[in-house]
Amino acid sequence: MKKPVTFTIKRIGALMAAAALGIMSVPMQAHAMEHRSYTYIYDYWGDVQDTPDLYEVFNVFTSAELGLDTRMNNPNGITVAGDKVYICDTGNNRIIVLGTDDQVGLVLLDEFDSIKGAPDNNQLSGPTDLAVSEDGNIFIADKGNNRILKVDPELHYLMEFTLPIDSALPADTIFLPNKVVVDTAERVYCICDGVNKGLLKYEADGTFAGFIGATKAPYDLLDYIWKKFATQEQIDRMPVDVPTEYSNIYMDYEGFIYASVPVADAQALDDLKVDSVRRLNLLGNNILVNNGNWLNCGDIYWGSAGGYSGPSMFSDVTAMENDIYVCLDRNRGRLFGYDDQGRMVFGFGGNGNIDGYFRRPIGIDHIGYDLVVLDSADCSITYFVLSDFGKCIYGAIDEFDAGHYEESAALWQKVLDIDGNYDLAYIGMGRACLRQENYREAMNYFELKYDDDNWSKAFKEYRKEWVQSHLFLTVFVLLLIFLIPLSIEKVRNMRVEVATSDVFRFPDPEDNMTRAEIREYHKKQRQEYREREKAKKEARKLAKLSSNSR
Amino acid sequence: MAQTSVKEKNIVGSVAGWFKKTFGPKYWDSMKFSLYCITHPLDGFWDLTHEKRGTYAAANTILFLTVLVRILSLKYTSFIFMQVYWEDINIFLYIASILFPLALFVVGNWATTTLFDGKGRLGQVYIGTCYALTPYPLMQVPLMIISNVITVNERQFYSVLAVLSLVWCGLLIIAAMGQIHEFSGAKNILFLVFSLFAMLVMVFILMLFFSMITQGIGYFYSLYREFMFRA
């Protein structure tokens, strides 16, 4: 759950208390499991911090409110393209086209259940998803007809993608395209039911280009050893470790694919063997940055509460232009937003029947910074708009990205004035200060929220500055450190010189010695003094030894 | 006479003089002897008990310093190395988390070794263990200061030294027990392991004891409640 961590006193303290005073039971952190407000975040310690709402429900659209003649039936896909919102009404074999409207949010534009000019079958059958390319061509995952259709904006048939001939796929596989995205070159990526080798990738001309981004099968060393000793019947009865299929994909504005994974295996998630959400590059590698204090897996407490247990199971993901991506949890009906560093921006929602709660949330997309969520059991679309609080946060992030650090800091300060428990605001303030070369202040902000990497960046600069401005002192202290031990010996010798100096021990004037003789005499004196000292030292040592052995 | 006058001219000399005047020369010597112990463990710990170079006062002082440094490091170690969840810190529990295992070890070690002709007495085991803790305050105080002037990239310096201070203490405890009980190497290690088991057994008995007491008190309390209710 927590990323491989540093030494924290919270854990150590609790362990020690338990070990040292085994009699005392460590109180469970019950408060971490429950929360009262709609929106919350997890702070550094994993405690739930209530926050003001970042998103407010603007409107909830059911079939009646949209003015549909036939009620929606098990809609599965929602796609925003330009100012249009497409809903794949799977149960009714049709696609609903909605337009955005400032006054009410969404209005019905069109609906269709067939295309024009297909060679064999114009009717759609259980469409589950669609994607719109930059040229306006529409790609429909026509699941019931086992094909992905490519049609032009006027719905004229252009081409179709079917089951690829590939050695990795058994010949009797039924082609059930479930989710589809398309990139700027009209290459098609799709999730296919029953295929767990990753996304199917087609070139623009329809040739199959292979699988990308297969999820790893979680493996367990203990299981492996156990299987070595088990009989074939026992192995057959064991659960099979197959890679989890992606539940949904989204292509962001940079052409990377965000993919959500509904993780049911809490242990694998805890061991960091699976990801809840991935961002795939062209090679299918996960490049999602995960620098948050906690994993980007939605809720981090999975105990049974309110009838729901287990980790969050993401059914869809969408990424906005400010690199914040929002994951939709179908287990507890919540939305989780993370920023480009994988730090939690918000979590809100729940299961229920009132506005802002869901029964079976299946798809999410965004219109600008607004969010639309499709509920397949409720057959409704919930339209979320940014609240003033949310606007402050998004504004601060945008200003920072644009290089306007002062404006960013001002907006983060506004966030802090509203909610002093919002961790990202402190880090945002710190980063703004860091960019303005206000290192001391930046360090304070980072220290408050235990951001050691950023703190170190600020401190490194601060230390450099300090040394430069106190150059004299630094050199002086360094010199002292080296010179004092060196000079000790010198001082000792000088003391000998003084003790044996001419001033105190001058030869008898009546001796009438020459200068050379006097020098000789002094030399002898010094030598005698040294010998006396040496003898004294030895005597002390002897005394010590004898007292030791006594 | 000339010697003392020369000595008192520098700082260490004057501190030593003040100590001797206030606490008596024996205390100062036994404190100073801890420095000899940690650099010459075998020789030092032999003399510690057999030559009576160690005192309870010095042992208590070292233990006090250890606890003090541990508490101070909560506050003054940089957050890079130690993040403290202040809401959960109970200072008494925290002190107990050092003193309680120490007491368990001293008693457990004495109890097991005394059955197998270990020569050390309980007090001697206590003094030896405390003297073996000397490197901890000695190294942790500079480390505490250093932790505040380094960044995450230089984290390794701190970690290595911090581990070193603990390893040093551990080795000293092993050496101390061997010398105090006049055990050979293998026997010493064996009885240290036994001491650990003895500690576990004591924890178990304590738990049993306390839960019994709680039950007992609960019984009489409920009896009292019942009487008051009926009366």
Interface residues (C-beta under 8 A of the other chain):
Chain A: T6 F7 T8 I9 K10 G13 A14 M16 A17 A19 A20 L21 G22 I23 M24 Y44 W45 E447 Y450 D452 D453 W455 S456 K457 F459 K460 R463 N548 R550
Chain B: D47 E51 L74 F79 I80 F81 M82 Q83 V84 Y85 D88 I89 N90 L93 Y94 A96 S97 F100 P101 V149 T151 V152 N153 V203 L206 M207 F210 S211
